[in-house]
Amino acid sequence: MSAALAPWLLPAWQRFVAALAEDRLGHGLLLAGEPGLGKRALAAAMVARLLCERAGGAEAACGACRGCAWRLAGSHPDLHLLAPEEDAKAIKVAQVRALIARLQLTGQASSTRIALVDPADAMNAASQNALLKTLEEPSPGVVLLLVSDGPGRLLATVRSRCQVLSVTRPAPALVAGWLAGQGVQAPDLALALAAGHPGAALAYAGAERAGQARAVADDLLALAGGRAQPLAVAQRWTAAPVQRVDDAIAWLRLWSWHGRGQPQPGPPPPPRPLASLVDSQAAAVQLRERLAAPLRPAWLLLEWLERWRRAA
């Protein structure tokens, strides 16, 4: 199982299997790191190992035993998933209490019962407090695996009762090698747009997302050159406003690096002058945060695009 994991996940995997082999694995595990680094793949490997009936020590799950067969079929009776209900953003207190009740029952297939809470930061303070007693005094054989893109949103009391396995952004050279292994022919531009983030770089390497990102660059350059109107661009961007703004931030960051003497790995060239790029990028980051609010994105986009045209 570990061989299929991305290389930057292996340190956390190795800490996990070492703790398991030495019988010092805690009952509360917090798998933390920024989005897009593959934490869910790592969590799946950890769950598989814990439910495998044949693997021992630091071995990965066998994939063939009864426990693995049930897990692969999505029907393992001792694996409990906790996530926001359909059309909801938060994990509710009632869901946590129902989970605790299930965990207090005797395991149906093995002595290990696992609760996978993902995303753990979707629990509000009340839900986290409801989970605290189980973290403090779990029933024998219970393992709580919390997966979080934003561990800072978890209560300090929750974090302190978990063994933390952190996944950090890898070095660009490692990501470049991994992208090549995924069949990406020329990863340099995708990696630069993603600022070294592997998940984003893989997305930018795809033909569809690459085309969408190039269209955003063309829009920004057309605005800077007086060849486009902000209202028309804003209307195009409203189909996927957050993604378009993410792409704009990526191009502005890449162009500002170019302005400081770093080579740009691909077209299009940055606009001239370059002085407005840093301020426009900061404003775009604020715009992205504002797009999360229940406001009409077209007006927010239009406001920023007007500022970009004037600045550029």
C-alpha positions in Angstrom: 0.0 0.0 0.0 2.8 2.5 0.9 4.4 1.9 -2.5 1.3 3.5 -4.2 1.5 6.6 -2.0 3.0 9.8 -3.3 6.6 10.2 -2.0 5.9 13.1 0.3 3.3 11.0 2.1 5.8 8.3 3.0 7.2 10.0 6.1 3.8 10.2 7.8 3.0 6.6 6.7 6.3 5.4 8.1 5.6 7.1 11.4 2.2 5.5 11.5 3.3 1.9 10.8 6.3 2.2 13.2 4.0 3.3 16.0 1.6 0.4 15.1 4.5 -2.1 15.1 5.8 -0.9 18.4 2.3 -0.8 20.0 2.4 2.9 20.7 -0.3 4.0 18.3 -2.7 6.4 20.0 -6.5 6.0 19.9 -6.8 9.5 18.4 -4.9 10.4 15.2 -5.0 13.7 13.5 -3.9 13.7 9.8 -3.2 17.4 9.0 -2.0 19.4 6.1 -3.1 21.9 3.4 -5.6 20.7 0.8 -4.5 18.8 -2.3 -1.5 16.9 -0.8 -3.2 13.4 -0.8 -4.2 13.1 2.9 -7.3 11.1 1.9 -5.1 8.5 0.1 -2.9 8.3 3.2 -6.0 8.0 5.5 -7.3 5.2 3.3 -4.0 3.3 3.6 -4.1 3.7 7.3 -7.6 2.5 7.6 -6.8 -0.5 5.4 -3.9 -1.5 7.5 -5.9 -1.2 10.8 -8.7 -3.4 9.4 -6.5 -6.0 7.7 -6.6 -9.4 9.4 -3.2 -10.7 8.1 -0.8 -7.8 8.1 1.6 -7.6 11.0 4.1 -5.1 12.3 4.9 -2.4 9.7 3.3 -4.4 6.9 0.7 -2.8 4.6 -2.8 -4.3 4.2 -2.8 -7.6 2.3 -5.9 -6.7 0.2 -7.1 -10.3 0.2 -8.3 -11.2 3.7 -11.9 -11.0 5.0 -11.4 -7.6 6.5 -9.8 -6.2 3.3 -12.6 -7.7 1.2 -15.3 -6.0 3.4 -13.5 -2.7 3.3 -13.0 -2.8 -0.5 -16.7 -3.6 -0.9 -17.6 -0.6 1.3 -19.3 -2.8 3.9 -16.9 -3.3 6.8 -19.1 -3.3 9.9 -16.4 -1.8 12.1 -15.6 1.2 9.9 -17.7 4.3 10.7 -17.5 7.4 8.5 -18.4 10.9 9.9 -18.9 13.7 7.4 -21.3 16.5 6.8 -24.7 15.3 5.7 -25.9 16.0 2.2 -26.3 19.7 1.4 -24.8 20.6 4.8 -21.4 22.2 5.6 -21.0 21.3 9.2 -20.9 18.0 11.1 -23.8 18.2 13.6 -23.7 17.3 17.3 -26.4 14.6 16.7 -24.1 12.9 14.2 -21.3 12.9 16.7 -23.5 11.4 19.4 -24.8 8.7 17.0 -21.2 7.8 16.1 -20.2 7.6 19.8 -23.1 5.2 20.4 -22.0 2.9 17.6 -18.3 2.9 18.8 -19.4 1.8 22.3 -20.8 -1.4 20.8 -18.6 -4.5 20.5 -16.8 -4.9 17.2 -18.7 -7.1 14.8 -15.8 -8.3 12.7 -12.7 -7.5 14.8 -11.5 -6.0 18.0 -10.7 -2.7 16.2 -13.4 -0.1 15.4 -12.4 2.9 13.4 -14.1 6.3 13.1 -12.9 8.3 10.1 -13.9 11.9 10.6 -13.4 13.9 7.4 -13.1 16.8 7.3 -12.7 17.1 11.0 -12.7 20.9 10.8 -16.3 20.7 9.7 -17.2 20.0 13.3 -18.2 23.2 15.1 -17.2 23.8 18.8 -20.3 21.9 20.1 -19.6 18.8 17.9 -15.9 18.8 18.9 -16.8 19.0 22.6 -19.2 16.1 22.1 -16.3 14.0 20.7 -13.9 15.0 23.5 -15.0 12.4 26.0 -14.4 9.6 23.5 -11.0 11.0 22.7 -10.2 11.2 26.4 -11.7 7.8 27.4 -12.2 5.6 24.4 -13.6 2.2 24.5 -11.0 -0.6 24.0 -10.1 -1.1 20.3 -11.5 2.3 19.2 -9.4 4.4 16.8 -10.5 7.9 15.9 -8.8 9.2 12.6 -9.4 12.9 12.0 -8.5 14.4 8.6 -8.1 18.1 8.5 -7.1 20.7 5.9 -7.3 23.4 8.6 -6.2 22.0 12.0 -6.1 25.5 13.4 -10.0 25.4 13.3 -10.0 22.5 15.7 -10.2 23.1 19.5 -6.8 23.0 21.2 -8.3 20.3 23.5 -9.0 18.1 20.5 -5.6 18.6 19.0 -3.8 17.9 22.3 -5.5 14.5 22.6 -4.4 13.3 19.2 -1.2 12.0 17.7 -0.5 14.4 14.9 0.7 13.1 11.5 1.5 16.2 9.4 1.7 16.2 5.6 3.8 19.1 4.3 4.3 20.6 0.9 7.2 18.8 -0.8 10.2 20.3 -2.6 9.6 21.3 -6.2 12.1 18.7 -7.5 10.2 15.9 -5.8 6.9 17.1 -7.2 8.5 17.4 -10.7 9.6 13.8 -10.6 6.2 12.7 -9.4 4.5 14.6 -12.2 6.7 12.9 -14.7 5.6 9.6 -13.2 2.0 10.6 -13.7 2.7 11.0 -17.5 3.0 14.8 -17.5 5.4 15.7 -20.4 6.3 19.3 -19.5 5.6 20.0 -15.9 7.5 23.3 -15.5 4.7 25.7 -16.2 2.1 23.7 -14.3 4.4 23.5 -11.3 5.1 27.3 -11.5 1.4 28.2 -11.6 0.8 25.9 -8.7 3.7 27.4 -6.7 5.0 23.9 -6.2 1.7 22.4 -4.9 1.5 18.9 -6.3 -2.3 18.6 -6.4 -2.7 22.0 -8.1 0.2 21.3 -10.5 -1.4 18.0 -11.6 -4.6 19.9 -12.3 -2.8 22.6 -14.3 -1.1 19.9 -16.3 -4.4 18.6 -17.6 -5.5 20.0 -21.0 -8.8 21.3 -19.8 -7.5 23.2 -16.8 -4.5 24.4 -18.7 -6.8 25.9 -21.3 -8.9 27.6 -18.7 -5.8 29.0 -17.0 -4.5 30.3 -20.3 -7.9 31.9 -21.0 -7.6 33.8 -17.7 -4.2 35.0 -18.6 -5.4 36.2 -22.0 -8.3 38.1 -20.3 -5.9 39.8 -17.9 -3.5 40.8 -20.8 -6.5 42.0 -22.9 -7.7 44.2 -20.1 -4.2 45.6 -19.5 -3.9 46.3 -23.2 -7.3 47.9 -23.5 -8.6 45.1 -25.8 -11.4 43.9 -23.4 -14.0 45.3 -21.1 -14.2 44.3 -17.4 -18.0 43.6 -17.6 -17.6 41.1 -20.4 -14.7 39.3 -18.6 -16.6 39.3 -15.3 -19.6 37.6 -17.0 -17.3 34.9 -18.4 -15.7 34.3 -15.0 -19.0 33.9 -13.1 -19.3 30.3 -14.4 -16.5 29.3 -12.0 -15.5 32.5 -10.1 -13.3 30.9 -7.4 -11.3 28.9 -10.0 -10.9 31.9 -12.3 -9.6 34.0 -9.4 -7.3 31.2 -8.3 -5.9 31.2 -11.9 -5.5 35.0 -11.8 -3.6 34.8 -8.6 -1.4 32.1 -10.1 -0.5 34.2 -13.1 0.0 37.4 -11.1 2.4 35.5 -8.8 4.2 34.0 -11.7 4.5 37.3 -13.5 5.8 39.1 -10.4 8.5 36.4 -10.0 9.4 37.1 -13.6 9.7 40.7 -12.8 12.2 39.9 -10.0 14.5 38.1 -12.4 13.2 34.5 -12.3 12.7 32.9 -15.7 9.1 32.1 -16.7 8.8 28.5 -17.9 6.1 29.3 -20.6 3.9 31.8 -22.3 2.2 34.2 -22.2 4.7 37.0 -21.3 3.8 39.3 -18.4 2.2 42.7 -19.0 4.2 45.9 -18.8 4.8 47.7 -16.4 5.1 45.1 -13.6 4.7 47.5 -10.6 1.0 46.7 -10.2 1.3 42.9 -9.9 1.9 42.5 -6.2 -0.9 44.8 -5.2 -3.3 43.2 -7.7 -2.4 39.8 -6.4 -3.1 40.8 -2.8 -6.4 42.3 -3.9 -7.2 39.0 -5.7 -6.5 37.0 -2.6 -9.0 39.2 -0.7 -11.5 38.8 -3.5 -11.3 35.0 -3.2 -12.2 35.2 0.4 -15.1 37.5 -0.3 -16.4 35.1 -2.9 -17.2 32.7 -0.1 -19.8 35.1 1.1 -23.4 34.9 -0.2 -22.9 37.8 -2.6 -23.3 38.0 -6.3 -19.9 37.1 -7.7 -20.3 39.1 -10.9 -20.1 42.4 -9.0 -17.1 41.3 -6.9 -15.3 40.2 -10.1 -16.2 43.3 -11.9 -14.8 45.5 -9.1 -11.5 43.7 -9.1 -11.2 43.6 -12.9 -11.8 47.3 -13.1 -9.0 47.8 -10.5 -6.7 45.5 -12.5 -7.4 47.4 -15.8 -6.6 50.7 -14.1 -3.5 49.4 -12.4 -2.1 47.6 -15.5 
